């Protein structure tokens, strides 16, 4: 494929994705609201992702602390370890790593599920059964992703900080109360709010890209695999782009 | 027996995909209590036709009237009302993998805003499953069923709304000859029991012979020939004869 054709294909897909996102916005405002399916998706997307997100969060906090400690000791600021780890986790690493894990688990799962439903005509069957498949399948999943990722991110931050506490205590003795006070004292409103807000956008990106890839799946079962794979890759890239934009915007607004 | 009352009327239907003109001035009528088989080669537009009828595809030109209502420009709410009276058996069965057999059958009932109690729903589900001889599978998942059983469950889901018209998209494709034959018998029984009209897309000649009251040959996007199985079997036109001479495969 020539560079020009690739560019055309990229722009075409970006246009289709934008149209898909616009359709999501217009559909989610209009009744009928698929509340039962939304709650079911919240359970699947949120509750069932918690063990994985929690485990990775815990390891992330522990490893980050263990890796930072030698440098902190060299500079003679070992006592600042809880504060540094706290800021790093809450402001940046927690939301981004949680979103990436979320993209890997939920983005691929949505892409594969909708892709499979598409190629086996289940989406057409839904339409014939008096259901708006876009509302039932896409709106509920994207809304669930938007609502669940911020919650998962907060929980992951908390578990990461507990991992960091254990990491601090591997070669030291700090009480949990002291560790927690140091972390909380180091964090300001400007650290917490932008980090929390951006997780809603990460959730939207993972949900809408997973649904877009699955809903437009082609080429039979091969297409299902491709949908799942490309949903993860594209959502991961978009998460980093959104993160970059979020940093720039918060900087412009004076939150940094 | 078929009456003279048309339940579906297709006039001057055109549908293209780019330069591929799939349907070219297709005209057709389906009468009450009649089983019509649409016979055509692969890629001749049979599935496109059936998807236009149910509103999954929009025709480029022409009109499709179902129960004297033109469905071309209907809004979603009105289209859903028509769809509640038209069953569709998908080629791939299209059973929802994440739902049990019971939930699969309940889905159309609940989605079409039917005001029925749970007791009535249970009764309708049981009756539909008994019609296809699979009442014992009610709590099973689709993945636990064989291909023939899945087809029967899909048929039960189609029947649950007691449709006046049933559209069958290649009902015997992918099944062995014995199971295919059982499905054909079931389709004939359903027609007798509920006096439904059916439009069957098929190129299984056993299905065409046994299930059809009338056969329509779809060729070059048009209704090329129509008649009973026997009359078309003795047709002199080579384009019609080829279907009856060759056991062609998709």
Interface residues (C-beta under 8 A of the other chain):
Chain A: X116 X117 X120 X121 X122 X124 X125 X126 X127 X128 X129 X130 X131 X132
Chain B: X51 X54 X56 X76 X80 X83 X84 X88 X90 X91 X92 X93 X94 X95 X96 X97 X107 X108 X111 X112 X113
